[in-house]
Amino acid sequence: MRRWFALLVALQGALSGVPAGAQSIAAYSDVHHPVYGKFGMVAVQNRIPAEIGARILEEGGSAVDAAVAVGFAVAVTLPRAGNIGGGGFMLVYDAASDETIAIDYREMAPLTAAQDMFLDENGDADPELSRNSHKASAVPGTVAGLYLAHQKFGKLPWRRVLEPAIDLARNGIVVTHDYATTKRNNQPRNCRNEATCGYFYKPGKVPYEMGERLVQADLADSLQLIAEQGPDAFYRGAIAEKIVAEMEAGGGLIDMASLGAYKPVVREPLRADYRGYDVVAMPPTSSGGVHILQALNILEHFPIAEMGSGSADEVHVLIEVMRLIYADRSEHLGDPDFYPVPIDWLTSEKYAAELAATIDMQKARPSTDVKPGVPVPAESEDTTHFSVMDAAGNAVSNTYTLNTSYGSGISVTGAGFLLNNEMEDFVSKAGVPNVYGLLGGDANAVQANKRPLSSMTPVIVFRDGKPWFATGSPGGARIISTVLQMIVNVIDHGMGIAEASAAPRLHHQWFPDEALLERGYSPDTVRILESRGHKVIRTGSIFTSLQTVGFDNGLFGGASDPRRPDSAAVAPTEIHAVGD
């Protein structure tokens, strides 16, 4: 299977007339053809926003301008994950200053949130409260985060980058097969809320069918206010008043004080050298960056390239590494503004060597025998990702989410958008897994004004000091393992970003103690893994969706994961100076 993917990529590159040296950035569009460009590249889980991002680049906009336009457009075209009612993380490489910054616009717990707020009268965690109620929503960060990025790195006017999203909401979008399917599958949950049902379903709670047009007038009005007034409209103005009215009607906790207290944070990115390449990732409250670097440090102790892609030895090592890093995630990761996350220790070469020494190449280690490490003293699945590079050498890797598909399922009446259920990402009770099966402890306990821990993992990989590729994925707990395999496939196995995106994936997260393997791994590999003691679960898809852009040999490349039917990589065809 993997050899077939490699042959296909090479053949498509030859037929397209792309120079041989550019094969390492070969990409698939939504029809699995390589996408190349001379002026930049945009990869998104949805084609229309990808085209909007490319158009912004053509107008002379920066990578951040394109990313902001994409972020607001996805809120219209992919409401189960794209959002203004959620939050996320953005890595930005600024070529002019040769610096990378990390913008944390993760949601924050309301000011009246309390540690036991999701426990019932018996002291047990109540998932209905933490996932499907008004109390499940943390203060959204998307509007403030995208505005901060634009203020720092945007070239086009703020209003201009919101115009495409406003037009889409006002004039309507044509419903795709993917859109119609998810609406139909989620209809019982979504229609428990009158506003959500009214916004996304026809009268009588009837789902839209493929080819029909969906107009979102209230969302268009909200986006217009944000375009005219900036984030003040959302956190202090008319939109804020509607959010608070919705909270009061449903018993939620977000009030005007909580909205006014929200702020995105600029953080120092995490960095590690992996086999000569500089890997830059998000710091906490993303857990992904810490554990990607931790995993890569462990993997440097093994000859991954010599093992071969998809071999039993390679898969065995990856499973054992994932088991170790997810165990540490359960104990040591949380909001660094509230908890002293031991980042230096977790990402140290010394600790990586200690963990590598525990891996037995001939035997799986039961997860019950693996405990989180002890630092030295003093120390969703419906998320969405997009990546952008521009001709000036700037790069953006952005992941944002509502948490589960359609968030809490509750929309703000009169404002047109869904609210997140990110409070579920806190630990309601120690030892009780969240919706993704992840465990946690006091480091990620509920606390007022605190940001819940996330698995979102935007990454930029540098070669010779310049961005080589930017990547990331949705997928809840599976994001970290997916991004890790992307890096390993490209660096260790020499795959192009398209081949690496399409290659079969695996996932293990400590508990439950099982290895999920997509179809595409050989029966011999599975047999050997089982003989070593692994519990292997075969699955059609891990349900992640890498969105990757790269630059190599003078060309930009884009790879949009073929696992999601509407995803696309799009390149601008020309560039005009700002103001032309």
TIVOMAR-714710 format. One record per residue (C-alpha): residue number from 1; residue in one letter; x, y, z. Coordinates in nm, 3 decimals, padded with zeros to 5 digits. Layout:
 pos code       u       v       w
 NUM    A       X       Y       Z
...
end
This chain:
 pos code       u       v       w
   1    M  00.000  00.000  00.000
   2    R  00.272  00.248  00.094
   3    R  00.475  00.160 -00.219
   4    W  00.160  00.222 -00.424
   5    F  00.119  00.570 -00.272
   6    A  00.484  00.651 -00.346
   7    L  00.450  00.534 -00.706
   8    L  00.131  00.737 -00.752
   9    V  00.291  01.055 -00.619
  10    A  00.599  01.011 -00.838
  11    L  00.386  00.939 -01.147
  12    Q  00.161  01.240 -01.088
  13    G  00.465  01.461 -01.043
  14    A  00.614  01.338 -01.370
  15    L  00.289  01.391 -01.560
  16    S  00.248  01.742 -01.422
  17    G  00.591  01.849 -01.542
  18    V  00.708  01.941 -01.195
  19    P  01.087  01.926 -01.151
  20    A  01.211  01.608 -00.987
  21    G  01.360  01.806 -00.700
  22    A  01.013  01.925 -00.603
  23    Q  00.879  01.578 -00.538
  24    S  00.942  01.617 -00.165
  25    I  00.655  01.868 -00.151
  26    A  00.416  01.677 -00.376
  27    A  00.056  01.736 -00.270
  28    Y -00.299  01.620 -00.321
  29    S -00.595  01.844 -00.377
  30    D -00.940  01.709 -00.300
  31    V -00.909  01.489 -00.609
  32    H -00.565  01.363 -00.501
  33    H -00.364  01.556 -00.760
  34    P -00.044  01.740 -00.668
  35    V -00.086  02.112 -00.606
  36    Y  00.205  02.347 -00.670
  37    G  00.238  02.724 -00.674
  38    K  00.496  02.998 -00.713
  39    F  00.327  03.260 -00.494
  40    G  00.215  03.077 -00.182
  41    M -00.014  02.796 -00.070
  42    V -00.323  02.741  00.145
  43    A -00.441  02.401  00.275
  44    V -00.778  02.379  00.451
  45    Q -01.030  02.112  00.543
  46    N -01.282  02.289  00.320
  47    R -01.233  02.404 -00.040
  48    I -01.419  02.738 -00.037
  49    P -01.212  02.888  00.249
  50    A -00.895  02.757  00.079
  51    E -00.990  02.948 -00.235
  52    I -01.063  03.258 -00.024
  53    G -00.720  03.235  00.139
  54    A -00.552  03.206 -00.201
  55    R -00.745  03.511 -00.323
  56    I -00.631  03.713 -00.022
  57    L -00.270  03.621 -00.106
  58    E -00.329  03.731 -00.467
  59    E -00.441  04.070 -00.338
  60    G -00.105  04.114 -00.165
  61    G -00.220  03.996  00.174
  62    S  00.018  03.824  00.412
  63    A -00.001  03.465  00.526
  64    V -00.174  03.593  00.841
  65    D -00.428  03.792  00.636
  66    A -00.509  03.472  00.448
  67    A -00.525  03.269  00.769
  68    V -00.765  03.516  00.934
  69    A -00.987  03.520  00.624
  70    V -00.984  03.139  00.623
  71    G -01.062  03.123  00.994
  72    F -01.375  03.334  00.962
  73    A -01.483  03.164  00.638
  74    V -01.457  02.816  00.791
  75    A -01.690  02.940  01.066
  76    V -01.950  02.968  00.789
  77    T -01.876  02.660  00.580
  78    L -01.778  02.409  00.851
  79    P -01.981  02.501  01.161
  80    R -01.918  02.169  01.335
  81    A -01.557  02.280  01.391
  82    G -01.489  02.619  01.232
  83    N -01.600  02.883  01.473
  84    I -01.620  03.221  01.635
  85    G -01.760  03.053  01.946
  86    G -01.450  02.844  02.020
  87    G -01.076  02.895  02.035
  88    G -00.737  02.758  01.934
  89    F -00.369  02.807  01.866
  90    M -00.170  02.979  01.592
  91    L  00.200  02.953  01.511
  92    V  00.328  03.240  01.299
  93    Y  00.670  03.264  01.135
  94    D  00.750  03.623  01.039
  95    A  01.019  03.632  00.771
  96    A  01.100  04.001  00.822
  97    S  01.207  03.948  01.183
  98    D  01.303  03.580  01.138
  99    E  01.095  03.499  01.446
 100    T  00.820  03.253  01.528
 101    I  00.554  03.338  01.785
 102    A  00.280  03.126  01.938
 103    I -00.063  03.282  01.986
 104    D -00.272  03.099  02.246
 105    Y -00.635  03.193  02.196
 106    R -00.767  02.891  02.380
 107    E -01.097  02.946  02.562
 108    M -01.098  03.044  02.931
 109    A -01.322  02.921  03.211
 110    P -01.582  03.178  03.327
 111    L -01.505  03.374  03.642
 112    T -01.758  03.176  03.845
 113    A -01.633  02.831  03.735
 114    A -01.550  02.590  04.020
 115    Q -01.361  02.262  04.044
 116    D -01.665  02.050  04.135
 117    M -01.910  02.214  03.895
 118    F -01.958  01.899  03.686
 119    L -02.013  01.653  03.972
 120    D -02.359  01.523  04.061
 121    E -02.504  01.484  04.411
 122    N -02.310  01.157  04.454
 123    G -01.979  01.319  04.364
 124    D -01.963  01.148  04.023
 125    A -01.870  01.325  03.699
 126    D -02.180  01.418  03.497
 127    P -02.085  01.419  03.126
 128    E -02.421  01.566  03.027
 129    L -02.334  01.884  03.215
 130    S -01.976  01.908  03.084
 131    R -02.063  01.829  02.720
 132    N -02.419  01.931  02.636
 133    S -02.528  02.209  02.871
 134    H -02.480  02.585  02.877
 135    K -02.228  02.532  03.157
 136    A -02.011  02.335  02.913
 137    S -01.905  02.655  02.734
 138    A -01.587  02.841  02.818
 139    V -01.531  03.201  02.707
 140    P -01.455  03.189  02.332
 141    G -01.114  03.308  02.210
 142    T -01.126  03.292  01.830
 143    V -01.227  03.652  01.758
 144    A -00.966  03.799  01.994
 145    G -00.695  03.560  01.876
 146    L -00.743  03.620  01.504
 147    Y -00.760  03.996  01.567
 148    L -00.432  03.988  01.762
 149    A -00.261  03.799  01.479
 150    H -00.391  04.048  01.224
 151    Q -00.281  04.349  01.430
 152    K  00.071  04.210  01.448
 153    F  00.118  04.070  01.098
 154    G -00.170  04.177  00.872
 155    K -00.127  04.394  00.562
 156    L -00.482  04.425  00.434
 157    P -00.755  04.610  00.627
 158    W -00.937  04.410  00.896
 159    R -01.270  04.465  00.722
 160    R -01.134  04.327  00.396
 161    V -01.030  03.992  00.541
 162    L -01.378  03.943  00.692
 163    E -01.568  04.035  00.375
 164    P -01.558  03.686  00.217
 165    A -01.703  03.523  00.528
 166    I -01.975  03.787  00.554
 167    D -02.069  03.733  00.189
 168    L -02.080  03.356  00.234
 169    A -02.310  03.383  00.535
 170    R -02.532  03.650  00.379
 171    N -02.569  03.495  00.031
 172    G -02.559  03.133  00.139
 173    I -02.340  02.830  00.083
 174    V -02.419  02.527 -00.130
 175    V -02.450  02.225  00.097
 176    T -02.194  01.954  00.022
 177    H -02.231  01.580  00.076
 178    D -02.006  01.596  00.384
 179    Y -02.200  01.889  00.528
 180    A -02.535  01.720  00.468
 181    T -02.416  01.391  00.618
 182    T -02.289  01.543  00.943
 183    K -02.603  01.752  00.984
 184    R -02.819  01.445  00.936
 185    N -02.613  01.236  01.179
 186    N -02.618  01.509  01.445
 187    Q -02.981  01.614  01.402
 188    P -03.116  01.459  01.726
 189    R -02.856  01.635  01.941
 190    N -02.854  01.965  01.752
 191    C -03.231  01.997  01.748
 192    R -03.252  01.976  02.125
 193    N -03.161  02.345  02.102
 194    E -03.417  02.561  01.925
 195    A -03.166  02.816  01.793
 196    T -02.926  02.553  01.656
 197    C -03.210  02.366  01.490
 198    G -03.339  02.686  01.333
 199    Y -02.999  02.790  01.203
 200    F -02.887  02.462  01.049
 201    Y -03.207  02.276  00.959
 202    K -03.511  02.347  00.748
 203    P -03.856  02.394  00.905
 204    G -03.976  02.080  01.076
 205    K -03.618  01.992  01.180
 206    V -03.547  01.860  00.830
 207    P -03.176  01.839  00.736
 208    Y -03.052  02.020  00.425
 209    E -02.964  01.798  00.131
 210    M -02.659  01.819 -00.090
 211    G -02.693  02.098 -00.346
 212    E -02.936  02.307 -00.143
 213    R -02.843  02.658 -00.029
 214    L -02.804  02.750  00.338
 215    V -02.823  03.119  00.431
 216    Q -02.698  03.229  00.776
 217    A -02.827  03.584  00.813
 218    D -02.773  03.620  01.189
 219    L -02.415  03.500  01.155
 220    A -02.361  03.748  00.872
 221    D -02.482  04.029  01.100
 222    S -02.244  03.916  01.377
 223    L -01.949  03.900  01.138
 224    Q -02.040  04.246  01.004
 225    L -02.031  04.387  01.358
 226    I -01.690  04.224  01.418
 227    A -01.563  04.370  01.090
 228    E -01.678  04.719  01.189
 229    Q -01.601  04.720  01.562
 230    G -01.331  04.458  01.605
 231    P -01.337  04.224  01.906
 232    D -01.518  04.483  02.120
 233    A -01.840  04.383  01.944
 234    F -01.793  04.026  02.062
 235    Y -01.660  04.078  02.414
 236    R -01.828  04.403  02.523
 237    G -02.090  04.502  02.267
 238    A -02.406  04.371  02.104
 239    I -02.279  04.017  02.047
 240    A -02.161  03.994  02.407
 241    E -02.508  04.093  02.526
 242    K -02.662  03.812  02.320
 243    I -02.413  03.559  02.459
 244    V -02.495  03.661  02.814
 245    A -02.870  03.650  02.746
 246    E -02.827  03.294  02.613
 247    M -02.628  03.196  02.922
 248    E -02.885  03.342  03.157
 249    A -03.167  03.163  02.976
 250    G -02.988  02.827  02.995
 251    G -02.814  02.845  03.330
 252    G -02.466  02.900  03.187
 253    L -02.180  03.085  03.357
 254    I -02.046  03.326  03.093
 255    D -02.128  03.682  03.196
 256    M -02.013  04.026  03.081
 257    A -01.728  04.025  03.332
 258    S -01.600  03.691  03.203
 259    L -01.618  03.809  02.841
 260    G -01.442  04.134  02.927
 261    A -01.167  03.947  03.109
 262    Y -01.077  03.729  02.809
 263    K -00.737  03.782  02.651
 264    P -00.526  03.584  02.403
 265    V -00.166  03.524  02.507
 266    V  00.154  03.544  02.302
 267    R  00.386  03.265  02.415
 268    E  00.736  03.147  02.329
 269    P  00.718  02.845  02.095
 270    L  00.885  02.517  02.185
 271    R  01.176  02.396  01.972
 272    A  01.372  02.078  01.926
 273    D  01.626  01.947  01.680
 274    Y  01.517  01.622  01.515
 275    R  01.781  01.466  01.293
 276    G  01.905  01.809  01.184
 277    Y  01.567  01.975  01.135
 278    D  01.423  02.241  01.367
 279    V  01.074  02.146  01.483
 280    V  00.875  02.437  01.628
 281    A  00.551  02.368  01.815
 282    M  00.291  02.523  02.047
 283    P  00.364  02.542  02.420
 284    P  00.094  02.471  02.680
 285    T -00.201  02.508  02.704
 286    S -00.143  02.288  02.403
 287    S -00.018  01.952  02.522
 288    G  00.066  01.860  02.166
 289    G  00.384  02.063  02.132
 290    V  00.543  01.926  02.449
 291    H  00.467  01.567  02.359
 292    I  00.562  01.593  01.992
 293    L  00.907  01.712  02.099
 294    Q  00.924  01.453  02.377
 295    A  00.835  01.176  02.129
 296    L  01.089  01.294  01.870
 297    N  01.362  01.302  02.136
 298    I  01.282  00.938  02.223
 299    L  01.267  00.832  01.857
 300    E  01.618  00.966  01.794
 301    H  01.742  00.665  01.993
 302    F  01.604  00.427  01.728
 303    P  01.698  00.375  01.360
 304    I  01.350  00.453  01.231
 305    A  01.456  00.498  00.867
 306    E  01.632  00.161  00.865
 307    M  01.328 -00.011  01.014
 308    G  01.118  00.092  00.714
 309    S  00.783  00.262  00.696
 310    G  00.502  00.040  00.818
 311    S  00.729 -00.234  00.947
 312    A  00.646 -00.418  01.267
 313    D  00.952 -00.271  01.437
 314    E  00.863  00.087  01.344
 315    V  00.500  00.049  01.447
 316    H  00.607 -00.120  01.772
 317    V  00.836  00.170  01.862
 318    L  00.572  00.430  01.776
 319    I  00.313  00.254  01.993
 320    E  00.552  00.231  02.287
 321    V  00.649  00.598  02.252
 322    M  00.284  00.705  02.233
 323    R  00.209  00.499  02.544
 324    L  00.479  00.689  02.735
 325    I  00.394  01.042  02.625
 326    Y  00.019  01.007  02.683
 327    A  00.091  00.878  03.033
 328    D  00.293  01.192  03.107
 329    R  00.018  01.405  02.954
 330    S -00.227  01.276  03.215
 331    E -00.016  01.403  03.504
 332    H  00.197  01.699  03.404
 333    L  00.011  01.917  03.152
 334    G -00.219  02.210  03.226
 335    D -00.247  02.586  03.194
 336    P  00.104  02.724  03.269
 337    D -00.051  03.039  03.417
 338    F -00.199  02.820  03.693
 339    Y  00.029  02.518  03.714
 340    P  00.410  02.480  03.688
 341    V  00.426  02.255  03.381
 342    P  00.774  02.089  03.381
 343    I  00.838  02.160  03.012
 344    D  01.218  02.159  03.028
 345    W  01.223  01.819  03.198
 346    L  00.959  01.662  02.972
 347    T  01.141  01.772  02.657
 348    S  01.494  01.708  02.782
 349    E  01.728  01.467  02.607
 350    K  01.813  01.309  02.943
 351    Y  01.453  01.214  03.018
 352    A  01.407  01.095  02.658
 353    A  01.706  00.863  02.697
 354    E  01.560  00.723  03.019
 355    L  01.227  00.653  02.848
 356    A  01.391  00.505  02.538
 357    A  01.577  00.258  02.760
 358    T  01.246  00.120  02.890
 359    I  01.130  00.010  02.543
 360    D  01.168 -00.363  02.477
 361    M  01.173 -00.423  02.102
 362    Q  01.032 -00.774  02.137
 363    K  00.754 -00.717  02.388
 364    A  00.468 -00.473  02.437
 365    R  00.460 -00.308  02.775
 366    P  00.116 -00.321  02.940
 367    S -00.020  00.026  03.006
 368    T -00.089 -00.074  03.364
 369    D  00.290 -00.097  03.409
 370    V  00.346  00.255  03.270
 371    K  00.314  00.545  03.512
 372    P  00.369  00.914  03.449
 373    G  00.730  01.014  03.509
 374    V  00.838  01.207  03.817
 375    P  01.016  01.535  03.740
 376    V  01.340  01.620  03.909
 377    P  01.304  01.847  04.215
 378    A  01.247  02.222  04.157
 379    E  01.147  02.180  03.858
 380    S -01.184  01.725  01.857
 381    E -01.261  01.493  01.702
 382    D -01.406  01.776  01.516
 383    T -01.141  02.036  01.533
 384    T -01.009  02.187  01.211
 385    H -00.667  02.295  01.092
 386    F -00.533  02.515  00.815
 387    S -00.182  02.603  00.702
 388    V -00.063  02.897  00.490
 389    M  00.263  03.011  00.332
 390    D  00.315  03.330  00.132
 391    A  00.568  03.449 -00.123
 392    A  00.748  03.665  00.136
 393    G  00.844  03.354  00.332
 394    N  00.586  03.388  00.611
 395    A  00.408  03.081  00.743
 396    V  00.102  03.010  00.958
 397    S -00.007  02.685  01.121
 398    N -00.346  02.720  01.293
 399    T -00.573  02.477  01.475
 400    Y -00.903  02.579  01.634
 401    T -01.212  02.403  01.761
 402    L -01.546  02.391  01.941
 403    N -01.427  02.062  02.102
 404    T -01.676  01.791  02.002
 405    S -01.866  01.808  01.674
 406    Y -02.091  02.117  01.686
 407    G -01.956  02.200  02.032
 408    S -02.224  02.203  02.298
 409    G -02.492  02.190  02.028
 410    I -02.619  02.522  02.165
 411    S -02.628  02.837  01.950
 412    V -02.648  03.198  02.061
 413    T -02.999  03.311  01.976
 414    G -02.988  03.607  01.737
 415    A -02.612  03.580  01.681
 416    G -02.597  03.278  01.451
 417    F -02.310  03.077  01.592
 418    L -02.253  02.766  01.803
 419    L -02.095  02.767  02.146
 420    N -01.806  02.543  02.243
 421    N -01.809  02.268  02.507
 422    E -01.444  02.315  02.602
 423    M -01.513  02.288  02.974
 424    E -01.523  01.913  02.900
 425    D -01.147  01.936  02.835
 426    F -01.088  02.012  03.201
 427    V -01.074  01.718  03.442
 428    S -01.418  01.694  03.600
 429    K -01.291  01.428  03.839
 430    A -00.944  01.276  03.865
 431    G -00.923  00.933  03.703
 432    V -01.242  00.978  03.497
 433    P -01.171  00.997  03.121
 434    N -01.311  01.279  02.910
 435    V -01.502  01.237  02.585
 436    Y -01.178  01.136  02.406
 437    G -01.083  00.879  02.670
 438    L -00.802  01.100  02.804
 439    L -00.715  01.096  03.172
 440    G -00.591  01.386  03.382
 441    G -00.532  01.518  03.731
 442    D -00.502  01.836  03.935
 443    A -00.290  02.014  03.673
 444    N -00.597  02.036  03.451
 445    A -00.870  02.076  03.713
 446    V -01.148  02.332  03.658
 447    Q -01.059  02.678  03.783
 448    A -01.193  03.026  03.708
 449    N -01.018  03.209  03.420
 450    K -00.808  02.899  03.344
 451    R -00.757  02.754  02.996
 452    P -00.838  02.385  02.951
 453    L -00.565  02.155  02.824
 454    S -00.576  02.079  02.452
 455    S -00.435  01.820  02.213
 456    M -00.425  02.068  01.923
 457    T -00.079  02.057  01.769
 458    P  00.011  02.315  01.502
 459    V  00.373  02.264  01.394
 460    I  00.625  02.431  01.161
 461    V  00.935  02.236  01.056
 462    F  01.240  02.437  00.949
 463    R  01.526  02.336  00.722
 464    D  01.838  02.552  00.704
 465    G  01.661  02.816  00.912
 466    K  01.359  02.859  00.680
 467    P  01.010  02.708  00.697
 468    W  01.007  02.376  00.513
 469    F  00.655  02.264  00.592
 470    A  00.370  02.362  00.824
 471    T  00.117  02.106  00.936
 472    G -00.153  02.015  01.183
 473    S -00.478  01.822  01.210
 474    P -00.814  01.789  01.383
 475    G -00.891  01.470  01.571
 476    G -00.909  01.522  01.948
 477    A -00.672  01.288  02.132
 478    R -00.546  01.152  01.799
 479    I -00.401  01.483  01.682
 480    I -00.067  01.434  01.858
 481    S -00.006  01.086  01.717
 482    T -00.110  01.198  01.367
 483    V  00.122  01.501  01.358
 484    L  00.406  01.289  01.500
 485    Q  00.367  01.038  01.216
 486    M  00.360  01.319  00.960
 487    I  00.699  01.442  01.081
 488    V  00.845  01.090  01.095
 489    N  00.716  01.003  00.749
 490    V  00.870  01.313  00.592
 491    I  01.201  01.327  00.780
 492    D  01.278  00.960  00.849
 493    H  01.116  00.798  00.548
 494    G  01.167  01.071  00.290
 495    M  00.801  01.091  00.191
 496    G  00.653  01.395  00.023
 497    I  00.389  01.573  00.225
 498    A  00.114  01.423  00.007
 499    E  00.237  01.068  00.050
 500    A  00.289  01.128  00.422
 501    S -00.067  01.266  00.453
 502    A -00.222  00.967  00.277
 503    A -00.013  00.695  00.444
 504    P -00.193  00.465  00.692
 505    R -00.194  00.586  01.053
 506    L -00.190  00.436  01.398
 507    H -00.283  00.564  01.742
 508    H -00.224  00.464  02.103
 509    Q -00.297  00.688  02.403
 510    W -00.191  00.482  02.708
 511    F -00.549  00.403  02.808
 512    P -00.741  00.225  02.674
 513    D -00.452 -00.015  02.615
 514    E -00.513 -00.077  02.247
 515    A -00.341  00.017  01.922
 516    L -00.568  00.150  01.646
 517    L -00.431  00.076  01.298
 518    E -00.588  00.201  00.978
 519    R -00.623 -00.035  00.686
 520    G -00.304 -00.037  00.480
 521    Y -00.067 -00.206  00.724
 522    S  00.032 -00.551  00.608
 523    P -00.114 -00.862  00.773
 524    D  00.241 -00.966  00.860
 525    T  00.296 -00.643  01.054
 526    V -00.027 -00.696  01.247
 527    R  00.058 -01.060  01.321
 528    I  00.403 -00.968  01.455
 529    L  00.260 -00.689  01.671
 530    E  00.006 -00.925  01.822
 531    S  00.277 -01.182  01.890
 532    R  00.461 -00.914  02.089
 533    G  00.155 -00.857  02.308
 534    H -00.013 -00.561  02.141
 535    K -00.391 -00.548  02.127
 536    V -00.446 -00.434  01.769
 537    I -00.777 -00.282  01.659
 538    R -00.820 -00.247  01.282
 539    T -01.014  00.061  01.176
 540    G -01.118  00.218  00.848
 541    S -00.991  00.560  00.953
 542    I -00.829  00.734  01.250
 543    F -01.048  01.033  01.149
 544    T -00.774  01.292  01.151
 545    S -00.711  01.531  00.863
 546    L -00.364  01.673  00.802
 547    Q -00.354  02.011  00.626
 548    T  00.001  02.080  00.513
 549    V  00.186  02.339  00.307
 550    G  00.555  02.332  00.219
 551    F  00.829  02.508  00.025
 552    D  01.108  02.330 -00.159
 553    N  01.323  02.389 -00.467
 554    G  01.156  02.722 -00.541
 555    L  00.799  02.590 -00.534
 556    F  00.519  02.586 -00.279
 557    G  00.331  02.262 -00.231
 558    G  00.004  02.183 -00.059
 559    A -00.138  01.857  00.071
 560    S -00.494  01.835  00.197
 561    D -00.581  01.505  00.358
 562    P -00.788  01.276  00.133
 563    R -00.973  01.141  00.440
 564    R -01.198  01.449  00.441
 565    P -01.399  01.483  00.118
 566    D -01.423  01.864  00.100
 567    S -01.062  01.946  00.190
 568    A -00.837  02.126 -00.059
 569    A -00.500  02.284 -00.117
 570    V -00.513  02.598 -00.332
 571    A -00.235  02.819 -00.468
 572    P -00.265  03.184 -00.575
 573    T -00.193  03.233 -00.944
 574    E -00.048  03.583 -00.915
 575    I  00.017  03.856 -00.660
 576    H -00.081  04.222 -00.669
 577    A  00.066  04.490 -00.448
 578    V -00.161  04.602 -00.166
 579    G -00.384  04.880 -00.297
 580    D -00.370  04.778 -00.665
end
